[in-house]
Amino acid sequence: MNHPNQDGAETCKVVAPTSREALRLLREKLGPDAIVLSNRVTAHGVEIVAMLEGPAKLPATPQAALALAGDGASGLQETLSMRGMAEEQLAVQSWSDRQRRDPVRGQLLRTLLGAGFSARLARDLLENLPANQSQASGMEFVKLALSQRMPLLEDEAALMVEGGVYALVGPTGVGKTTTTAKLAARCVMRFGAAKLALVTTDSYRIGAYEQLRIYGQILGVPVHAVQDAAGLDRVLADLRDKHMVLIDTVGMSQRDRAVTEQIAMLCNASRPVKRLLLLNATSHGDTLNEVVQAYRFGEHRTTGPDLAGCIFTKMDEATHPGALIDMTIRHQLPVHYISSGQKVPEHLMLVDRRALIDGVFQAKSRSAWFVPGEADLAEGSTGPGNAAQVVAAEAVSDRLRLQCQQLIRALTHNAQALAANASALASAQIGFDETRILWRQLGDDQVTGKAIAQTLLSQAQADIASHGGDYLLTIHGEISPDAAAPAETRVLASSLLLSDRNGLPFAAPHQLLAAPAQSGLSQAHWVQQLPLGKPLVHVLTRPPAAEQLEAWQASGLLWAVCGSASIRIIDAASGAPTTLGKLAAGLTFGTAQAITYRGKPALSSVAQARVSLRGGPHDDPAAPAMVLRCVVRRLVDAQSGKTLAHNYLLASARVEASAEQMAQWPAWRSAAEPYFKLLRQGLLQLGDGGLAGELGARKRLLVAGQAATTVFRLLRAQDVWADTARKALAQLAGRPVRPDRPVPGRALFEGLRKLFALLDALATEDAAPASHTDRAAARA
């Protein structure tokens, strides 16, 4: 049944046996743009009332799109803002699906939102929640995560000893004068009234000075009133012998332009003034966010002295105090004190981190009108008794998808630049397309970890065939769980494959969870069994134990170790014991080659010899010595001829690569070492869940390994396209780009994730079904 409403929009009510059937009927009648107004389960089935709004009107031109985004902002900033909105819509859609699959996560989300936390922080906290948690253990995980993120004044004694000038700032009615008196009382109890002075800049509010003067008289502390910057400078100069000066400032709305003038007066005073922002615990989260942003730097400034911290006021009146903690985490604003009453000084307290967080979830409100409920979040189970919730969830999902597509269409004016960056990354042979595909498959339950491992192996085989030489180098590293984890917890043993031609990293075909004592050995033998088409040389940081060397020798495993000048050896030519450093002094080096070493011109030359390792005093002298290849690389300053460094490499005698080629292996191994830190960051981006004991762990490890390889290649690339791509990804991640510093790997991971989401949205838009007009035309 269809009816036009008072605005001319068309409404429709359908009743069907199931929610899916009801939605199908609605789509047939109104199309995918319909908005669900109500839904309920009746005796006759699921009843849904929906409305069809007018078609979304998008900007006619790219310039109009930017104009609608806001006055005075640059095109780049607005583009990034809309990109962020699109990415956020995709994230919300994915999150809703995840909540329906994990009811405990949904319960925790409602608890966080009910306590006043923002949806963004709530999702962020729950992103790394391990699977199969109970409500109690999940709540403990959330509280611990909040405790770790919330910044606090850790040492009040240090603050009091340091002293200085502190200004209490904030909006009207937040309790600045009372809090100033409470803080003054704590100072007096700490070091006496003679070392403290009070100042007020509030000449607007009737009785403001008189109220502070009365407090001063009670405490025995002088009170001074100032009206402008010149007066403040004079008073601070007169009070230079005071250990601490507290300034009670005039209250201003965060939207008052005079806030900028007040900040300028305090920041430009003759003595350094530290600002403490007072936050009203009864305020809405959006209001608190505006207050913090306004009082940090004012309306126009983006640099200068930041806030020293904040004080929570009116905590005894708060119904949803989680917004306060959310704000301190969002802006990394240390909490100095909590004020929860009018008594001086009893009601100003230092913060007990855990007690504060526990209290946030214990806060009770007589009204729950503004707390999302089950139906509001559409997170009920998918059973027959929750059909209405399922309908609402599916409608929300469709609505978000439509909004995302509209945002992508609004981004058309910059889609070419987005596609150009993606094309450059895809054609650069850094594994971009492969990483994107695997990243998408991570959430596909039909794709197994075994299938991903086989994909990575095939990719590695293709890379090695195209860019490999005579050998394949492999290096091993470990990523340990949290330091607080038990010692017997498994570690992630990772291997990285490198070309012996140029040190180029290949795909990571395997990541292994193993016991700490066996991780390196297990990984070496596992990689050795992979059908990679080239003999492997395991490049190590230190010589293996004698028993391990013998085992490797017997199994035919090839290895090379980056040595130091102090390693004891026996010169195979003379049989004399010596060290690598002394041996190098008597070697004849080949023709020098011009290179750049640490940014300066240098000459590189190579020598080699046959040696064996000297054992300890208890080794069997009759045992035959294992003969090894020794390659030494000498680096000399091109101008002065001064020796800059020696690089030493010991290798299996059966490694037949040229000495010049082997001499580069230590440098390549050193350059590849950051890969393992990138792998850890990749796991954090994907949610590693402690690295073990969770479904899908193997898939995450493999995808993180591939993503780390792509980011590592991008970091090492020196071409112009690479610099442009790195900056673009950093901007997508919302990270500032500094010309004098490289883009960090973490920013590249975040940028890749957002780029993948935008590209998927663009692909979805390109492949979207025809519009209502197109379908009508087709039928005609």
C-alpha positions, 0 to 999 in steps of 0.5 A: 500500500503506497501513500504520499506524505505531507512532503510529497514523499511516497510511503509504503507498508508491506507484510511478509512471512520473513524480513528478507521477503519484506525487504524484497517487496519494498525494493520492488515497490520503492527501489534501493533508495527507500528508508525504513521508518518502522518495523515490527513482528505481527501475527501475520508476519513482518510489517515494514513501513518505508519511505522514498525520498527524492533522489540525492542531488550531487554537485553538478561540477567538481568545483561545486562539490568542493564549495559544498564541503565548506568555505575557506578550506583547501581542495586537498583538505576537503578531498581528504575529508570526503575520502575519510567519510567514505572510508568511515562509511565502509568501516561502519558497514563492516562493523555492523556485520561483525557485531551480528556475528559476535554478540559479546562484542555488540554488548560491549559496544552498547556498554561503551556507548551508554557510558558516553564513549564515542562510537569511533573510540568504542570500535577502536577499543573492540577491534583487537578484542580476542575472540570467544570472550565472556562478558566479564573478560571482555569488559576487563579487556576494555577497561585495561585498554582504556587504562593504557591509553588514558594520560594522567598526571603521574606525579603531583609532587613533581608538579608542586616542586617545579612550581610556576604559573598556572592558568585555569581556563574553560567555558563559563560555569565550569567551576574555575574559581572554585577549582582555583581555590581548591588547588590553592588549598593543596598548594598551601598545605604542600609549601605554605601560603607565603609561596603562593599568589592568586590572580584573576582576569575575570572583571566581567562577572559580578562578584568574581574577584570578591569570591576569590578574595574571600578564598584568599583571605581564608588561605592567607594568600594575596589575590590580584586582579588584572584586566589586560595583557599589560596588567598581567605582565606587571603582576607576574613581574611583581610576583616573580618571588612566588613559587607558584601563581594560580590564575583564575581566568574569565569564562568564555564560550568555546565559540567566542572569538575572544578565546583566541585573545585570551590564549594569546595573552597567556602565551605571550606573558612575561613569564611562561604560563601553563594552561589547565583546561577545566572540562564539565563532566555533564557536557555532551561529548561533541561539546567537550570536543569543541571546547578542547579544540578551541582552548588548545590554540584558539581560532587561527593558531596551529602552533605554540604552547599546548595545554598542560593538562585538564581537570574534570569538574562536576563529576558528582553530577555526570550521567555519562562521564565516559565522554571525558575519558574519550576526550583525553584519549583523543587529544592526549590531554593528561588529567591532573585532578577531579573535582566532584563537589563544592567543599575546599579542598576536600573535593579536589582529588588526584586521579586513580586511573582504575577507580575512575574507569570503574566509576565510569561504568558504574555511573547510573542515569535515571533517564536512558533516552539518549543511550542506544538500545538493542533496536537502535543498534540493530545487533540482535541475534538472527533468530526468528524472534529478532526479525525486526532487528534483522530488518533494521540492520539490513536497512542500515547496511543498504543505507550506508552503502548508498551513502558511500556510493554518493560520496564516491560520486562526489569524489569524481573530480579527484578519482583520476588522481586516486586511480593514478596513484593506485596504477603507479603502485600496481605497476611498480612490482611491489606486490600492491595488487596481490596485497589488495586481493589478500586483504579483501580475502581476509574477511572471506570465510570461504578462503582458507589459510592454506589457499592464501599460503599457496597463493603467496608461494606461487607469487614468490616462485614467479618473482624468483624466476623473473628477478632471482639469480643463482641463489635465493637469500633468506633471513629469519626474525622473531616477533614476540608476544606482549612482554607480560605473556608467559615465557612458554607462549609461542612466537611468530617466526618469520622469513623474508626471501631476498634476491641475490642480485640486488637484495629485492624482497620477494613475497613472504610464503610462510609465517610460523608459530613456534616455541621460542627455543625452536623458532629459528631452527624450525623456520629454516628447515620449513623454508628449505622444503619450499619448492622455490626453484633456487638453492637457499642461502640462510644469511645469519647475524651470528655463527650457529653452534657447532652442533647446528653447523654439523647438522646443516653441513650433513643435510646440505643446507647452505648458510652465510653469517655476518661476522665481526673482526674479533671472530676467532678463526684458523687460516686454512692456508697457514694453519695459524690461529688468528681473527678475521680482523688480523686476517684482513690486514694481510689479504690482497684486495681486488680492484676498487669500485666507486660507491656511495657510503653513508652519503659520501663518495667511497671505494669498495674492494673485495678479498677472500680466503679459506678459513675454519672456525676455532672452537673453545678450550674443551673442543676435541683438537683431533676433530676435522675442521670445517673449511669455510669461505671468508669474504672481506669487503673494505670501504675506503674514503674516496678523497682521503684514502682512509679506511672507513670500515670492513665487512666480513662474511663467512659462508659454507664452502659449497656456496659458489657465488662470486666474492664481489656478489657475496660481499653485498649480502651483509648490507642487504641483510641489514637493510632488510631488518626493518621488515620484521618491525613492519610485520608487527605493525601489519599484525596490529592493523589486522588485529593479531589477537595475541598471535595465537589461539584464535580462528583465522590466525594463520590467515592474518599472519600470512596477509600481514607478511605480504602487506609488510613486504609491499610496504617495505618495497615502497619504503625502499623505492627511490623513484619519483612515483614512490615519493608521490605515492608515499605522500599520498598514502600518508595524507589518506592516513591523516598523517602530516608529511614533512619534507625532511623526514621519511614517511613512517611505515605505520602511516603507509599501512594505514594509508593502504587500508584506506586506499583499498577501501576507497578502491573497493568503493569505486569498484562497487560503484562502477559495478552497481546495478542500473539506476531506477531511470535506467531500469525503467528505460530498459523496460520501456 
